[in-house]
Amino acid sequence: MDVLTFRDYCLSLPLTEECTPFDETTLVYKIGGRMYACADMAEFGWVAVKCDPDEALLLRERHPEITTAPHFNKRHWNAVPTASDLPDAFIREQIRRSYLLVVRQNVTPRARREEILAYISAHGLPE
């Protein structure tokens, strides 16, 4: 996966916001004001995605190339390499799971969360 494919996929997820709050090269994608993915544009070596803690451990066990994401909570964030044998479909699935996890668990207030979930239900998510 290249950085443009990553960016296009994140922006295809409903109501996604793109920003660069950390520096000029780190792309951050949010839903409802909460981050679900990020990556460095200049050195696009991995994508940080949020995971359920048990799922994060399982993914690291099954795929040794997946590690904890540097500078992020080690229980909740994985670094998925972009230049490995992992297929793009797998990386997109991790981004999609992160997006849905953040919507369901981190978006507040509850009314905003319900509004986003209703929108997703009506419009669906890209594969």
N, C-alpha and C positions, 0 to 999 in steps of 0.2 A: 504494500500500500504506500502511495506517495502522499505528500502533505496536501495536495489539491483534492485528491480523492477523499482523504480524511475530512477536510473542511467541507466539501460538498455533501458528504454523508451526514455530518453533524447538523449542517444547516437544513437538511431535508427533514429532520425530525421536527414535529410541530412545535411552534412557539419557542424555538431555540434562540438564545441570545449569544452573540459572539463579542468578546472583548479581549483586551490585553492589559489586565490590571497589574501584573507582576513586572513586566518589562516589555520592550518593543517587539520581541520575537516569540513570546509564549502566548499561543492562542488558547483561550479559555472558552468553553461552551457551557451555558447555563440554561436551566429551565426553572421558571418561577423564581429567578434570582439566586438559584443554588447551582453550584458547579457539578457537572457530571463527567466532563472529559477535558483534558488539556494535552498539549504537545508543543514542543519547540519548533518553530518554522525553519530556523537555520540548521539545526542539527536534529532532523526528524528521525530519531532512532527508536523511539517508543511513544506509546500513547498511555496516559494515566487515566484509569477508569475506576469508578467506585464499585465495590462488591460487598455483598453480605460477607461477614468475616469467615464463616465456614466455607462458603463458595470460594473466597479468595485463597484459602489454604488448599482446597481441593485442586484448584486450577494450577497453583504453584507445584503441587505434587505431580500432577499429570503432565505438565508442560514445564520442564526445568528452565526454559528460556524466559518464562514469566516470573517476575520478581516483585518485591515490594516497590512501590513508586517512591523515588527519592523526594524528600521534603514533604511527604504526605503521611497521614496516619497509616501505620504499617498494617493495622488490622483491617482497614476498610478500602485501601487503594492498592491496585496492582499496576505494574508497568508491563504493557504488552508490546513486545518488540515488533517493529514494522518491517524490518528487513530480515525475516527468518523464514522458516518453513511453514509457519502458521498462515493459512489461507486468508485472503481478504475477507471472505464471508465470516470466518471465525472472529476476526477483529471487529467487523461490523456488529456481530452478535454481542460481543462484550460491550461495545458502545451503547447498543440498544438496551441491554440489561441494566447498565449503569443509569441511563436516562430514566427508565421505568422505576428503578429503585429510588432514585432521588425524588421523582414525582411522588411516589407513594409514601416515602418516609421523611423527607426533608422539607418539602414545600409547605410553608405556612403563610397565612392562616388557612384553616381547613377549607373555607369557602373557595379560596384560590386553587387549592389542590383539587377539589371536586370539579371546579370549572375546567381545569386542564385535563383531568381524566375524562370528562364528558366530551371534550374536544377530540381527544385521542380516540375515544370509542367511536365517535361519529366519522372521523377521517382516516383512522388507521395509522399504522407506522410502516415506513418503507422497509424492505428486506435488506 
